[in-house]
Amino acid sequence: MTEEEDLHRTAVLDRCPELASAAELTSSFAEMLTTLSGDCLPDWITEATGTNLAGIGNFASGLNNELDAVTAGLTTDWNSGPVEGAVNRIKMLKRQMFGRAGCNLLRKRVLLAT
């Protein structure tokens, strides 16, 4: 952000304490996502559910229901990107072949496209 945008953001957050709390919680969650520091998640959930912000509190409660899975997702650098890419490619081929041929030709096209 530019200096002017930062000053404007600070002025807005000073006028609305709920918005300042939401901005702080959002930025701390974003930091957990980017630094893969999922070990801080229980503290973040406790802080988020303790606020009067319904949306963030509900989100935190939902995270708490699947705490092990979310913590694993926030601490490991594994992702499903390659699998999603393969699925997307197959769906694209399927759309292109819709109404043109049967399963045998579609199967051959998928196998040849890899």
N, CA, C and O atoms as CSV, one atom per row, in Angstrom:
chain,resi,resn,atom,element,x,y,z
A,1,MET,N,N,0.842,-1.181,0.000
A,1,MET,CA,C,0.000,0.000,0.000
A,1,MET,C,C,0.885,1.241,0.000
A,1,MET,O,O,1.998,1.241,0.525
A,2,THR,N,N,0.363,2.271,-0.593
A,2,THR,CA,C,1.089,3.536,-0.574
A,2,THR,C,C,0.929,4.166,0.808
A,2,THR,O,O,0.111,3.731,1.618
A,3,GLU,N,N,1.715,5.179,1.050
A,3,GLU,CA,C,1.645,5.848,2.361
A,3,GLU,C,C,0.281,6.489,2.567
A,3,GLU,O,O,-0.258,6.458,3.673
A,4,GLU,N,N,-0.280,7.069,1.513
A,4,GLU,CA,C,-1.593,7.692,1.611
A,4,GLU,C,C,-2.673,6.658,1.907
A,4,GLU,O,O,-3.564,6.904,2.721
A,5,GLU,N,N,-2.597,5.492,1.245
A,5,GLU,CA,C,-3.563,4.425,1.494
A,5,GLU,C,C,-3.431,3.892,2.916
A,5,GLU,O,O,-4.430,3.566,3.557
A,6,ASP,N,N,-2.204,3.806,3.404
A,6,ASP,CA,C,-1.988,3.344,4.768
A,6,ASP,C,C,-2.567,4.322,5.783
A,6,ASP,O,O,-3.165,3.906,6.775
A,7,LEU,N,N,-2.393,5.624,5.541
A,7,LEU,CA,C,-2.971,6.627,6.439
A,7,LEU,C,C,-4.498,6.567,6.409
A,7,LEU,O,O,-5.149,6.696,7.446
A,8,HIS,N,N,-5.063,6.371,5.223
A,8,HIS,CA,C,-6.521,6.263,5.109
A,8,HIS,C,C,-7.025,5.017,5.832
A,8,HIS,O,O,-8.044,5.069,6.520
A,9,ARG,N,N,-6.324,3.907,5.680
A,9,ARG,CA,C,-6.702,2.668,6.366
A,9,ARG,C,C,-6.647,2.846,7.877
A,9,ARG,O,O,-7.555,2.419,8.590
A,10,THR,N,N,-5.597,3.468,8.359
A,10,THR,CA,C,-5.447,3.705,9.791
A,10,THR,C,C,-6.568,4.592,10.323
A,10,THR,O,O,-7.098,4.337,11.405
A,11,ALA,N,N,-6.937,5.640,9.566
A,11,ALA,CA,C,-8.017,6.526,9.988
A,11,ALA,C,C,-9.351,5.777,10.066
A,11,ALA,O,O,-10.131,5.986,10.995
A,12,VAL,N,N,-9.605,4.918,9.102
A,12,VAL,CA,C,-10.860,4.149,9.108
A,12,VAL,C,C,-10.878,3.174,10.278
A,12,VAL,O,O,-11.888,3.058,10.971
A,13,LEU,N,N,-9.764,2.470,10.505
A,13,LEU,CA,C,-9.713,1.492,11.593
A,13,LEU,C,C,-9.793,2.154,12.962
A,13,LEU,O,O,-10.300,1.553,13.909
A,14,ASP,N,N,-9.300,3.382,13.079
A,14,ASP,CA,C,-9.394,4.100,14.351
A,14,ASP,C,C,-10.840,4.449,14.693
A,14,ASP,O,O,-11.198,4.535,15.867
A,15,ARG,N,N,-11.662,4.648,13.682
A,15,ARG,CA,C,-13.057,5.026,13.914
A,15,ARG,C,C,-13.956,3.840,14.241
A,15,ARG,O,O,-15.024,4.014,14.828
A,16,CYS,N,N,-13.532,2.640,13.865
A,16,CYS,CA,C,-14.382,1.467,14.050
A,16,CYS,C,C,-13.570,0.340,14.702
A,16,CYS,O,O,-12.822,-0.355,14.016
A,17,PRO,N,N,-13.712,0.156,16.019
A,17,PRO,CA,C,-12.926,-0.870,16.691
A,17,PRO,C,C,-13.239,-2.295,16.211
A,17,PRO,O,O,-12.354,-3.150,16.203
A,18,GLU,N,N,-14.496,-2.556,15.810
A,18,GLU,CA,C,-14.836,-3.888,15.305
A,18,GLU,C,C,-14.099,-4.184,14.006
A,18,GLU,O,O,-13.631,-5.301,13.783
A,19,LEU,N,N,-14.003,-3.177,13.158
A,19,LEU,CA,C,-13.296,-3.344,11.895
A,19,LEU,C,C,-11.801,-3.525,12.132
A,19,LEU,O,O,-11.141,-4.289,11.428
A,20,ALA,N,N,-11.274,-2.821,13.123
A,20,ALA,CA,C,-9.860,-2.982,13.458
A,20,ALA,C,C,-9.586,-4.394,13.964
A,20,ALA,O,O,-8.567,-4.994,13.623
A,21,SER,N,N,-10.487,-4.917,14.769
A,21,SER,CA,C,-10.342,-6.288,15.265
A,21,SER,C,C,-10.428,-7.291,14.122
A,21,SER,O,O,-9.656,-8.249,14.072
A,22,ALA,N,N,-11.362,-7.074,13.208
A,22,ALA,CA,C,-11.504,-7.963,12.053
A,22,ALA,C,C,-10.259,-7.907,11.168
A,22,ALA,O,O,-9.807,-8.935,10.666
A,23,ALA,N,N,-9.713,-6.723,10.980
A,23,ALA,CA,C,-8.511,-6.579,10.159
A,23,ALA,C,C,-7.323,-7.275,10.809
A,23,ALA,O,O,-6.520,-7.901,10.117
A,24,GLU,N,N,-7.203,-7.174,12.109
A,24,GLU,CA,C,-6.099,-7.817,12.819
A,24,GLU,C,C,-6.216,-9.344,12.742
A,24,GLU,O,O,-5.231,-10.036,12.481
A,25,LEU,N,N,-7.424,-9.860,12.971
A,25,LEU,CA,C,-7.632,-11.304,12.892
A,25,LEU,C,C,-7.407,-11.828,11.472
A,25,LEU,O,O,-6.827,-12.897,11.279
A,26,THR,N,N,-7.863,-11.080,10.504
A,26,THR,CA,C,-7.687,-11.491,9.109
A,26,THR,C,C,-6.214,-11.506,8.721
A,26,THR,O,O,-5.746,-12.447,8.078
A,27,SER,N,N,-5.491,-10.475,9.106
A,27,SER,CA,C,-4.070,-10.432,8.744
A,27,SER,C,C,-3.268,-11.497,9.486
A,27,SER,O,O,-2.320,-12.047,8.926
A,28,SER,N,N,-3.626,-11.798,10.730
A,28,SER,CA,C,-2.897,-12.844,11.446
A,28,SER,C,C,-3.202,-14.222,10.859
A,28,SER,O,O,-2.327,-15.087,10.832
A,29,PHE,N,N,-4.449,-14.440,10.382
A,29,PHE,CA,C,-4.763,-15.702,9.731
A,29,PHE,C,C,-4.039,-15.808,8.389
A,29,PHE,O,O,-3.542,-16.878,8.035
A,30,ALA,N,N,-3.978,-14.720,7.653
A,30,ALA,CA,C,-3.255,-14.715,6.376
A,30,ALA,C,C,-1.776,-14.996,6.593
A,30,ALA,O,O,-1.150,-15.676,5.780
A,31,GLU,N,N,-1.218,-14.488,7.667
A,31,GLU,CA,C,0.181,-14.760,7.980
A,31,GLU,C,C,0.393,-16.243,8.289
A,31,GLU,O,O,1.402,-16.826,7.892
A,32,MET,N,N,-0.563,-16.849,8.999
A,32,MET,CA,C,-0.472,-18.294,9.257
A,32,MET,C,C,-0.489,-19.080,7.950
A,32,MET,O,O,0.230,-20.068,7.801
A,33,LEU,N,N,-1.317,-18.634,7.002
A,33,LEU,CA,C,-1.394,-19.310,5.713
A,33,LEU,C,C,-0.090,-19.204,4.939
A,33,LEU,O,O,0.365,-20.188,4.356
A,34,THR,N,N,0.508,-18.035,4.928
A,34,THR,CA,C,1.697,-17.828,4.102
A,34,THR,C,C,2.962,-18.382,4.737
A,34,THR,O,O,3.889,-18.767,4.024
A,35,THR,N,N,3.020,-18.431,6.058
A,35,THR,CA,C,4.228,-18.924,6.722
A,35,THR,C,C,4.105,-20.377,7.168
A,35,THR,O,O,5.037,-20.933,7.749
A,36,LEU,N,N,2.952,-20.992,6.895
A,36,LEU,CA,C,2.693,-22.382,7.298
A,36,LEU,C,C,2.940,-22.595,8.784
A,36,LEU,O,O,3.617,-23.543,9.183
A,37,SER,N,N,2.387,-21.706,9.592
A,37,SER,CA,C,2.535,-21.808,11.037
A,37,SER,C,C,1.200,-22.208,11.666
A,37,SER,O,O,0.587,-21.429,12.396
A,38,GLY,N,N,0.763,-23.427,11.372
A,38,GLY,CA,C,-0.510,-23.931,11.873
A,38,GLY,C,C,-0.524,-24.209,13.353
A,38,GLY,O,O,-1.595,-24.403,13.929
A,39,ASP,N,N,0.646,-24.234,13.997
A,39,ASP,CA,C,0.687,-24.458,15.442
A,39,ASP,C,C,0.083,-23.285,16.214
A,39,ASP,O,O,-0.245,-23.433,17.391
A,40,CYS,N,N,-0.070,-22.125,15.574
A,40,CYS,CA,C,-0.689,-20.956,16.209
A,40,CYS,C,C,-2.212,-20.963,16.071
A,40,CYS,O,O,-2.886,-20.091,16.619
A,41,LEU,N,N,-2.751,-21.931,15.351
A,41,LEU,CA,C,-4.186,-21.946,15.062
A,41,LEU,C,C,-5.077,-22.015,16.305
A,41,LEU,O,O,-6.050,-21.263,16.369
A,42,PRO,N,N,-4.805,-22.873,17.300
A,42,PRO,CA,C,-5.699,-22.883,18.473
A,42,PRO,C,C,-5.786,-21.532,19.180
A,42,PRO,O,O,-6.860,-21.141,19.639
A,43,ASP,N,N,-4.669,-20.820,19.272
A,43,ASP,CA,C,-4.700,-19.488,19.883
A,43,ASP,C,C,-5.536,-18.523,19.046
A,43,ASP,O,O,-6.291,-17.714,19.585
A,44,TRP,N,N,-5.393,-18.618,17.710
A,44,TRP,CA,C,-6.152,-17.746,16.826
A,44,TRP,C,C,-7.648,-18.044,16.948
A,44,TRP,O,O,-8.463,-17.122,16.956
A,45,ILE,N,N,-8.011,-19.320,17.042
A,45,ILE,CA,C,-9.424,-19.691,17.167
A,45,ILE,C,C,-9.997,-19.158,18.473
A,45,ILE,O,O,-11.117,-18.649,18.503
A,46,THR,N,N,-9.227,-19.276,19.551
A,46,THR,CA,C,-9.679,-18.754,20.843
A,46,THR,C,C,-9.900,-17.254,20.775
A,46,THR,O,O,-10.901,-16.743,21.278
A,47,GLU,N,N,-8.970,-16.553,20.157
A,47,GLU,CA,C,-9.096,-15.100,20.023
A,47,GLU,C,C,-10.280,-14.724,19.135
A,47,GLU,O,O,-11.012,-13.782,19.439
A,48,ALA,N,N,-10.468,-15.461,18.036
A,48,ALA,CA,C,-11.537,-15.131,17.090
A,48,ALA,C,C,-12.917,-15.413,17.666
A,48,ALA,O,O,-13.849,-14.642,17.438
A,49,THR,N,N,-13.063,-16.503,18.406
A,49,THR,CA,C,-14.375,-16.808,18.982
A,49,THR,C,C,-14.694,-15.888,20.158
A,49,THR,O,O,-15.857,-15.747,20.535
A,50,GLY,N,N,-13.684,-15.271,20.732
A,50,GLY,CA,C,-13.904,-14.351,21.844
A,50,GLY,C,C,-14.349,-12.970,21.415
A,50,GLY,O,O,-14.704,-12.153,22.264
A,51,THR,N,N,-14.342,-12.687,20.133
A,51,THR,CA,C,-14.772,-11.375,19.658
A,51,THR,C,C,-16.275,-11.361,19.430
A,51,THR,O,O,-16.926,-12.405,19.461
A,52,ASN,N,N,-16.817,-10.182,19.202
A,52,ASN,CA,C,-18.248,-10.039,18.906
A,52,ASN,C,C,-18.511,-10.065,17.405
A,52,ASN,O,O,-19.581,-9.651,16.959
A,53,LEU,N,N,-17.552,-10.545,16.622
A,53,LEU,CA,C,-17.697,-10.585,15.176
A,53,LEU,C,C,-18.276,-11.943,14.776
A,53,LEU,O,O,-17.592,-12.965,14.829
A,54,ALA,N,N,-19.534,-11.933,14.381
A,54,ALA,CA,C,-20.244,-13.190,14.119
A,54,ALA,C,C,-19.614,-13.977,12.981
A,54,ALA,O,O,-19.437,-15.189,13.105
A,55,GLY,N,N,-19.274,-13.332,11.888
A,55,GLY,CA,C,-18.723,-14.032,10.739
A,55,GLY,C,C,-17.400,-14.710,11.038
A,55,GLY,O,O,-17.198,-15.875,10.696
A,56,ILE,N,N,-16.511,-13.984,11.670
A,56,ILE,CA,C,-15.199,-14.547,11.998
A,56,ILE,C,C,-15.341,-15.595,13.096
A,56,ILE,O,O,-14.646,-16.611,13.076
A,57,GLY,N,N,-16.228,-15.358,14.046
A,57,GLY,CA,C,-16.461,-16.347,15.104
A,57,GLY,C,C,-17.003,-17.657,14.561
A,57,GLY,O,O,-16.582,-18.733,14.987
A,58,ASN,N,N,-17.947,-17.570,13.611
A,58,ASN,CA,C,-18.487,-18.784,12.990
A,58,ASN,C,C,-17.416,-19.501,12.178
A,58,ASN,O,O,-17.342,-20.729,12.193
A,59,PHE,N,N,-16.595,-18.745,11.476
A,59,PHE,CA,C,-15.497,-19.337,10.706
A,59,PHE,C,C,-14.533,-20.070,11.639
A,59,PHE,O,O,-14.100,-21.183,11.344
A,60,ALA,N,N,-14.207,-19.444,12.754
A,60,ALA,CA,C,-13.295,-20.066,13.716
A,60,ALA,C,C,-13.903,-21.321,14.333
A,60,ALA,O,O,-13.200,-22.308,14.549
A,61,SER,N,N,-15.186,-21.290,14.614
A,61,SER,CA,C,-15.852,-22.483,15.151
A,61,SER,C,C,-15.823,-23.622,14.146
A,61,SER,O,O,-15.627,-24.780,14.517
A,62,GLY,N,N,-16.017,-23.295,12.872
A,62,GLY,CA,C,-15.941,-24.309,11.832
A,62,GLY,C,C,-14.546,-24.907,11.723
A,62,GLY,O,O,-14.392,-26.110,11.512
A,63,LEU,N,N,-13.529,-24.057,11.869
A,63,LEU,CA,C,-12.155,-24.557,11.863
A,63,LEU,C,C,-11.911,-25.467,13.051
A,63,LEU,O,O,-11.194,-26.462,12.947
A,64,ASN,N,N,-12.501,-25.126,14.164
A,64,ASN,CA,C,-12.318,-25.922,15.382
A,64,ASN,C,C,-12.926,-27.312,15.237
A,64,ASN,O,O,-12.441,-28.269,15.841
A,65,ASN,N,N,-13.983,-27.429,14.442
A,65,ASN,CA,C,-14.607,-28.739,14.231
A,65,ASN,C,C,-13.672,-29.703,13.510
A,65,ASN,O,O,-13.737,-30.912,13.733
A,66,GLU,N,N,-12.816,-29.185,12.659
A,66,GLU,CA,C,-11.871,-30.008,11.894
A,66,GLU,C,C,-10.441,-29.571,12.199
A,66,GLU,O,O,-9.635,-29.383,11.288
A,67,LEU,N,N,-10.135,-29.412,13.467
A,67,LEU,CA,C,-8.863,-28.821,13.875
A,67,LEU,C,C,-7.653,-29.600,13.372
A,67,LEU,O,O,-6.691,-28.991,12.903
A,68,ASP,N,N,-7.675,-30.913,13.454
A,68,ASP,CA,C,-6.520,-31.703,13.014
A,68,ASP,C,C,-6.248,-31.525,11.530
A,68,ASP,O,O,-5.100,-31.337,11.126
A,69,ALA,N,N,-7.292,-31.582,10.716
A,69,ALA,CA,C,-7.119,-31.445,9.268
A,69,ALA,C,C,-6.650,-30.047,8.902
A,69,ALA,O,O,-5.773,-29.893,8.052
A,70,VAL,N,N,-7.224,-29.021,9.531
A,70,VAL,CA,C,-6.834,-27.646,9.216
A,70,VAL,C,C,-5.404,-27.385,9.678
A,70,VAL,O,O,-4.640,-26.724,8.974
A,71,THR,N,N,-5.036,-27.889,10.839
A,71,THR,CA,C,-3.666,-27.719,11.324
A,71,THR,C,C,-2.675,-28.394,10.386
A,71,THR,O,O,-1.615,-27.839,10.094
A,72,ALA,N,N,-3.015,-29.587,9.914
A,72,ALA,CA,C,-2.137,-30.274,8.961
A,72,ALA,C,C,-2.015,-29.474,7.672
A,72,ALA,O,O,-0.932,-29.381,7.094
A,73,GLY,N,N,-3.111,-28.905,7.226
A,73,GLY,CA,C,-3.076,-28.093,6.010
A,73,GLY,C,C,-2.271,-26.824,6.170
A,73,GLY,O,O,-1.693,-26.327,5.204
A,74,LEU,N,N,-2.228,-26.294,7.379
A,74,LEU,CA,C,-1.482,-25.060,7.624
A,74,LEU,C,C,-0.029,-25.303,8.008
A,74,LEU,O,O,0.735,-24.343,8.109
A,75,THR,N,N,0.375,-26.537,8.222
A,75,THR,CA,C,1.753,-26.791,8.639
A,75,THR,C,C,2.571,-27.519,7.584
A,75,THR,O,O,3.799,-27.453,7.620
A,76,THR,N,N,1.940,-28.205,6.653
A,76,THR,CA,C,2.696,-28.923,5.626
A,76,THR,C,C,2.646,-28.149,4.312
A,76,THR,O,O,1.718,-27.379,4.061
A,77,ASP,N,N,3.648,-28.367,3.494
A,77,ASP,CA,C,3.663,-27.675,2.212
A,77,ASP,C,C,3.075,-28.525,1.090
A,77,ASP,O,O,3.219,-28.197,-0.088
A,78,TRP,N,N,2.409,-29.621,1.463
A,78,TRP,CA,C,1.744,-30.460,0.478
A,78,TRP,C,C,0.486,-29.746,-0.004
A,78,TRP,O,O,-0.185,-29.057,0.765
A,79,ASN,N,N,0.174,-29.923,-1.298
A,79,ASN,CA,C,-1.080,-29.396,-1.814
A,79,ASN,C,C,-1.586,-30.300,-2.924
A,79,ASN,O,O,-0.858,-31.172,-3.399
A,80,SER,N,N,-2.799,-30.103,-3.331
A,80,SER,CA,C,-3.414,-30.953,-4.344
A,80,SER,C,C,-3.379,-30.309,-5.716
A,80,SER,O,O,-4.172,-30.672,-6.584
A,81,GLY,N,N,-2.482,-29.365,-5.930
A,81,GLY,CA,C,-2.394,-28.658,-7.194
A,81,GLY,C,C,-2.185,-29.555,-8.400
A,81,GLY,O,O,-2.912,-29.419,-9.384
A,82,PRO,N,N,-1.208,-30.477,-8.364
A,82,PRO,CA,C,-1.022,-31.348,-9.531
A,82,PRO,C,C,-2.246,-32.210,-9.845
A,82,PRO,O,O,-2.583,-32.414,-11.011
A,83,VAL,N,N,-2.903,-32.708,-8.811
A,83,VAL,CA,C,-4.090,-33.533,-9.033
A,83,VAL,C,C,-5.215,-32.680,-9.624
A,83,VAL,O,O,-5.897,-33.104,-10.558
A,84,GLU,N,N,-5.402,-31.495,-9.085
A,84,GLU,CA,C,-6.445,-30.613,-9.604
A,84,GLU,C,C,-6.165,-30.236,-11.051
A,84,GLU,O,O,-7.094,-30.114,-11.850
A,85,GLY,N,N,-4.888,-30.051,-11.396
A,85,GLY,CA,C,-4.538,-29.744,-12.772
A,85,GLY,C,C,-4.882,-30.880,-13.712
A,85,GLY,O,O,-5.380,-30.647,-14.814
A,86,ALA,N,N,-4.619,-32.120,-13.286
A,86,ALA,CA,C,-4.945,-33.281,-14.117
A,86,ALA,C,C,-6.454,-33.421,-14.282
A,86,ALA,O,O,-6.937,-33.712,-15.376
A,87,VAL,N,N,-7.188,-33.216,-13.213
A,87,VAL,CA,C,-8.649,-33.313,-13.282
A,87,VAL,C,C,-9.198,-32.230,-14.205
A,87,VAL,O,O,-10.096,-32.491,-15.006
A,88,ASN,N,N,-8.661,-31.018,-14.097
A,88,ASN,CA,C,-9.110,-29.918,-14.948
A,88,ASN,C,C,-8.848,-30.234,-16.421
A,88,ASN,O,O,-9.695,-29.962,-17.272
A,89,ARG,N,N,-7.688,-30.805,-16.726
A,89,ARG,CA,C,-7.342,-31.159,-18.098
A,89,ARG,C,C,-8.294,-32.222,-18.639
A,89,ARG,O,O,-8.748,-32.125,-19.780
A,90,ILE,N,N,-8.600,-33.234,-17.830
A,90,ILE,CA,C,-9.515,-34.291,-18.262
A,90,ILE,C,C,-10.922,-33.739,-18.480
A,90,ILE,O,O,-11.595,-34.130,-19.434
A,91,LYS,N,N,-11.369,-32.848,-17.619
A,91,LYS,CA,C,-12.686,-32.240,-17.795
A,91,LYS,C,C,-12.749,-31.420,-19.077
A,91,LYS,O,O,-13.764,-31.420,-19.773
A,92,MET,N,N,-11.655,-30.717,-19.385
A,92,MET,CA,C,-11.610,-29.934,-20.610
A,92,MET,C,C,-11.719,-30.847,-21.827
A,92,MET,O,O,-12.459,-30.545,-22.763
A,93,LEU,N,N,-10.988,-31.961,-21.820
A,93,LEU,CA,C,-11.068,-32.918,-22.925
A,93,LEU,C,C,-12.475,-33.508,-23.047
A,93,LEU,O,O,-12.981,-33.699,-24.152
A,94,LYS,N,N,-13.090,-33.788,-21.918
A,94,LYS,CA,C,-14.436,-34.347,-21.918
A,94,LYS,C,C,-15.423,-33.350,-22.523
A,94,LYS,O,O,-16.308,-33.736,-23.286
A,95,ARG,N,N,-15.272,-32.063,-22.184
A,95,ARG,CA,C,-16.153,-31.042,-22.750
A,95,ARG,C,C,-15.960,-30.920,-24.260
A,95,ARG,O,O,-16.926,-30.760,-25.006
A,96,GLN,N,N,-14.715,-30.998,-24.698
A,96,GLN,CA,C,-14.442,-30.895,-26.122
A,96,GLN,C,C,-15.032,-32.073,-26.893
A,96,GLN,O,O,-15.443,-31.917,-28.043
A,97,MET,N,N,-15.075,-33.236,-26.275
A,97,MET,CA,C,-15.531,-34.443,-26.960
A,97,MET,C,C,-17.028,-34.696,-26.785
A,97,MET,O,O,-17.552,-35.666,-27.332
A,98,PHE,N,N,-17.714,-33.852,-26.044
A,98,PHE,CA,C,-19.124,-34.085,-25.748
A,98,PHE,C,C,-19.935,-34.196,-27.039
A,98,PHE,O,O,-19.885,-33.307,-27.888
A,99,GLY,N,N,-20.678,-35.286,-27.179
A,99,GLY,CA,C,-21.553,-35.484,-28.315
A,99,GLY,C,C,-20.845,-35.939,-29.579
A,99,GLY,O,O,-21.502,-36.115,-30.605
A,100,ARG,N,N,-19.549,-36.133,-29.549
A,100,ARG,CA,C,-18.808,-36.483,-30.755
A,100,ARG,C,C,-18.454,-37.954,-30.838
A,100,ARG,O,O,-18.455,-38.539,-31.921
A,101,ALA,N,N,-18.155,-38.544,-29.713
A,101,ALA,CA,C,-17.712,-39.933,-29.756
A,101,ALA,C,C,-18.034,-40.604,-28.428
A,101,ALA,O,O,-18.459,-39.957,-27.471
A,102,GLY,N,N,-17.826,-41.890,-28.393
A,102,GLY,CA,C,-18.124,-42.655,-27.195
A,102,GLY,C,C,-16.948,-42.676,-26.222
A,102,GLY,O,O,-15.964,-41.954,-26.384
A,103,CYS,N,N,-17.085,-43.521,-25.214
A,103,CYS,CA,C,-16.084,-43.610,-24.146
A,103,CYS,C,C,-14.731,-44.102,-24.649
A,103,CYS,O,O,-13.696,-43.692,-24.124
A,104,ASN,N,N,-14.720,-44.971,-25.651
A,104,ASN,CA,C,-13.447,-45.507,-26.142
A,104,ASN,C,C,-12.562,-44.418,-26.730
A,104,ASN,O,O,-11.369,-44.363,-26.433
A,105,LEU,N,N,-13.136,-43.547,-27.563
A,105,LEU,CA,C,-12.344,-42.471,-28.150
A,105,LEU,C,C,-11.929,-41.454,-27.090
A,105,LEU,O,O,-10.808,-40.948,-27.122
A,106,LEU,N,N,-12.822,-41.155,-26.156
A,106,LEU,CA,C,-12.483,-40.231,-25.073
A,106,LEU,C,C,-11.334,-40.795,-24.249
A,106,LEU,O,O,-10.418,-40.060,-23.882
A,107,ARG,N,N,-11.371,-42.084,-23.956
A,107,ARG,CA,C,-10.297,-42.718,-23.186
A,107,ARG,C,C,-8.969,-42.615,-23.934
A,107,ARG,O,O,-7.946,-42.294,-23.330
A,108,LYS,N,N,-8.973,-42.881,-25.231
A,108,LYS,CA,C,-7.747,-42.779,-26.020
A,108,LYS,C,C,-7.211,-41.353,-26.027
A,108,LYS,O,O,-6.002,-41.141,-25.936
A,109,ARG,N,N,-8.091,-40.394,-26.134
A,109,ARG,CA,C,-7.662,-38.988,-26.165
A,109,ARG,C,C,-7.055,-38.572,-24.823
A,109,ARG,O,O,-6.051,-37.861,-24.779
A,110,VAL,N,N,-7.673,-39.021,-23.736
A,110,VAL,CA,C,-7.132,-38.707,-22.398
A,110,VAL,C,C,-5.760,-39.322,-22.226
A,110,VAL,O,O,-4.846,-38.671,-21.719
A,111,LEU,N,N,-5.604,-40.584,-22.647
A,111,LEU,CA,C,-4.317,-41.263,-22.502
A,111,LEU,C,C,-3.248,-40.632,-23.383
A,111,LEU,O,O,-2.092,-40.542,-22.972
A,112,LEU,N,N,-3.606,-40.198,-24.576
A,112,LEU,CA,C,-2.632,-39.579,-25.472
A,112,LEU,C,C,-2.267,-38.156,-25.044
A,112,LEU,O,O,-1.186,-37.668,-25.375
A,113,ALA,N,N,-3.142,-37.506,-24.327
A,113,ALA,CA,C,-2.887,-36.126,-23.915
A,113,ALA,C,C,-1.943,-36.017,-22.724
A,113,ALA,O,O,-1.481,-34.921,-22.406
A,114,THR,N,N,-1.651,-37.121,-22.065
A,114,THR,CA,C,-0.770,-37.057,-20.890
A,114,THR,C,C,0.672,-36.996,-21.232
A,114,THR,O,O,1.516,-36.939,-20.338
